[in-house]
Structure formats: C-alpha cells, structure tokens
Amino acid sequence: MKLPRAKLIYNQPDDQTLRNMLEKADTENHKKNRDVDISPGRLIIKSPDGTRWSIEVDNSGNVSASSL
C-alpha cells in the first residue's frame, strides 16, 4: 500500500482520506484465526522447485491442482 505523505499541518479531510484508505486495505487482508473465503479468485501455491499450482474444487468436492 502506498500512503500519501504526511502533511505539516493537520487537515481533517486529508486525515479522513487516509483513514478510508486504511479501512479499505484492511478489508482486503486475510485475518488470523478466521475462515478464509477465496472467491472470486484462486488459491495459488508454489512447490519447492518453484512451480506455481492453482488449486481448484469441483461441485462434488473433488480437489485438483493444475500448473500455471
């Protein structure tokens, strides 16, 4: 995240803009000790040799991996 530079003089609208940016960024982060719902999107993991894999599940609950 790239935040704007701090102002030398306090300005309430600038402070509110910063707070809005922080709250928006916070909603996009995964939290510890909570369920992780990855949709829309994909779960991508990397194997020790550096290959990236997309993990998917079908409507029957079958899990598969495909290389990217």
C-alpha positions as protocol buffer text, in pm:
chain_id: "A"
residue {
  index: 1
  type: MET
  ca { x: 0 y: 0 z: 0 }
}
residue {
  index: 2
  type: LYS
  ca { x: 129 y: 344 z: -87 }
}
residue {
  index: 3
  type: LEU
  ca { x: 9 y: 611 z: 158 }
}
residue {
  index: 4
  type: PRO
  ca { x: 21 y: 983 z: 87 }
}
residue {
  index: 5
  type: ARG
  ca { x: 296 y: 1187 z: 251 }
}
residue {
  index: 6
  type: ALA
  ca { x: 215 y: 1338 z: 589 }
}
residue {
  index: 7
  type: LYS
  ca { x: 101 y: 1700 z: 590 }
}
residue {
  index: 8
  type: LEU
  ca { x: 286 y: 1951 z: 804 }
}
residue {
  index: 9
  type: ILE
  ca { x: -45 y: 2091 z: 929 }
}
residue {
  index: 10
  type: TYR
  ca { x: -337 y: 1874 z: 1038 }
}
residue {
  index: 11
  type: ASN
  ca { x: -620 y: 1871 z: 787 }
}
residue {
  index: 12
  type: GLN
  ca { x: -939 y: 1679 z: 870 }
}
residue {
  index: 13
  type: PRO
  ca { x: -1035 y: 1589 z: 508 }
}
residue {
  index: 14
  type: ASP
  ca { x: -682 y: 1455 z: 444 }
}
residue {
  index: 15
  type: ASP
  ca { x: -698 y: 1255 z: 767 }
}
residue {
  index: 16
  type: GLN
  ca { x: -1035 y: 1109 z: 666 }
}
residue {
  index: 17
  type: THR
  ca { x: -899 y: 1014 z: 324 }
}
residue {
  index: 18
  type: LEU
  ca { x: -612 y: 832 z: 493 }
}
residue {
  index: 19
  type: ARG
  ca { x: -850 y: 652 z: 729 }
}
residue {
  index: 20
  type: ASN
  ca { x: -1067 y: 545 z: 435 }
}
residue {
  index: 21
  type: MET
  ca { x: -762 y: 409 z: 252 }
}
residue {
  index: 22
  type: LEU
  ca { x: -653 y: 211 z: 559 }
}
residue {
  index: 23
  type: GLU
  ca { x: -1001 y: 67 z: 616 }
}
residue {
  index: 24
  type: LYS
  ca { x: -1031 y: -38 z: 251 }
}
residue {
  index: 25
  type: ALA
  ca { x: -690 y: -206 z: 258 }
}
residue {
  index: 26
  type: ASP
  ca { x: -779 y: -381 z: 584 }
}
residue {
  index: 27
  type: THR
  ca { x: -1092 y: -537 z: 431 }
}
residue {
  index: 28
  type: GLU
  ca { x: -874 y: -695 z: 158 }
}
residue {
  index: 29
  type: ASN
  ca { x: -646 y: -875 z: 407 }
}
residue {
  index: 30
  type: HIS
  ca { x: -693 y: -1226 z: 542 }
}
residue {
  index: 31
  type: LYS
  ca { x: -713 y: -1241 z: 921 }
}
residue {
  index: 32
  type: LYS
  ca { x: -562 y: -1493 z: 1162 }
}
residue {
  index: 33
  type: ASN
  ca { x: -800 y: -1735 z: 1335 }
}
residue {
  index: 34
  type: ARG
  ca { x: -1078 y: -1675 z: 1082 }
}
residue {
  index: 35
  type: ASP
  ca { x: -1211 y: -1873 z: 789 }
}
residue {
  index: 36
  type: VAL
  ca { x: -1059 y: -1779 z: 455 }
}
residue {
  index: 37
  type: ASP
  ca { x: -1303 y: -1748 z: 165 }
}
residue {
  index: 38
  type: ILE
  ca { x: -1117 y: -1728 z: -165 }
}
residue {
  index: 39
  type: SER
  ca { x: -1381 y: -1629 z: -414 }
}
residue {
  index: 40
  type: PRO
  ca { x: -1369 y: -1473 z: -650 }
}
residue {
  index: 41
  type: GLY
  ca { x: -1008 y: -1563 z: -703 }
}
residue {
  index: 42
  type: ARG
  ca { x: -781 y: -1864 z: -693 }
}
residue {
  index: 43
  type: LEU
  ca { x: -563 y: -2040 z: -440 }
}
residue {
  index: 44
  type: ILE
  ca { x: -214 y: -2047 z: -592 }
}
residue {
  index: 45
  type: ILE
  ca { x: 71 y: -2224 z: -416 }
}
residue {
  index: 46
  type: LYS
  ca { x: 435 y: -2279 z: -509 }
}
residue {
  index: 47
  type: SER
  ca { x: 616 y: -2613 z: -489 }
}
residue {
  index: 48
  type: PRO
  ca { x: 978 y: -2640 z: -371 }
}
residue {
  index: 49
  type: ASP
  ca { x: 1102 y: -2643 z: -733 }
}
residue {
  index: 50
  type: GLY
  ca { x: 929 y: -2310 z: -798 }
}
residue {
  index: 51
  type: THR
  ca { x: 633 y: -2443 z: -998 }
}
residue {
  index: 52
  type: ARG
  ca { x: 313 y: -2250 z: -928 }
}
residue {
  index: 53
  type: TRP
  ca { x: -7 y: -2452 z: -888 }
}
residue {
  index: 54
  type: SER
  ca { x: -371 y: -2347 z: -895 }
}
residue {
  index: 55
  type: ILE
  ca { x: -586 y: -2546 z: -650 }
}
residue {
  index: 56
  type: GLU
  ca { x: -947 y: -2595 z: -753 }
}
residue {
  index: 57
  type: VAL
  ca { x: -1251 y: -2784 z: -629 }
}
residue {
  index: 58
  type: ASP
  ca { x: -1547 y: -2906 z: -836 }
}
residue {
  index: 59
  type: ASN
  ca { x: -1913 y: -2922 z: -733 }
}
residue {
  index: 60
  type: SER
  ca { x: -1862 y: -3272 z: -589 }
}
residue {
  index: 61
  type: GLY
  ca { x: -1579 y: -3156 z: -361 }
}
residue {
  index: 62
  type: ASN
  ca { x: -1301 y: -3315 z: -568 }
}
residue {
  index: 63
  type: VAL
  ca { x: -979 y: -3117 z: -534 }
}
residue {
  index: 64
  type: SER
  ca { x: -738 y: -3081 z: -823 }
}
residue {
  index: 65
  type: ALA
  ca { x: -420 y: -2892 z: -899 }
}
residue {
  index: 66
  type: SER
  ca { x: -303 y: -2756 z: -1232 }
}
residue {
  index: 67
  type: SER
  ca { x: 31 y: -2598 z: -1306 }
}
residue {
  index: 68
  type: LEU
  ca { x: 41 y: -2236 z: -1413 }
}
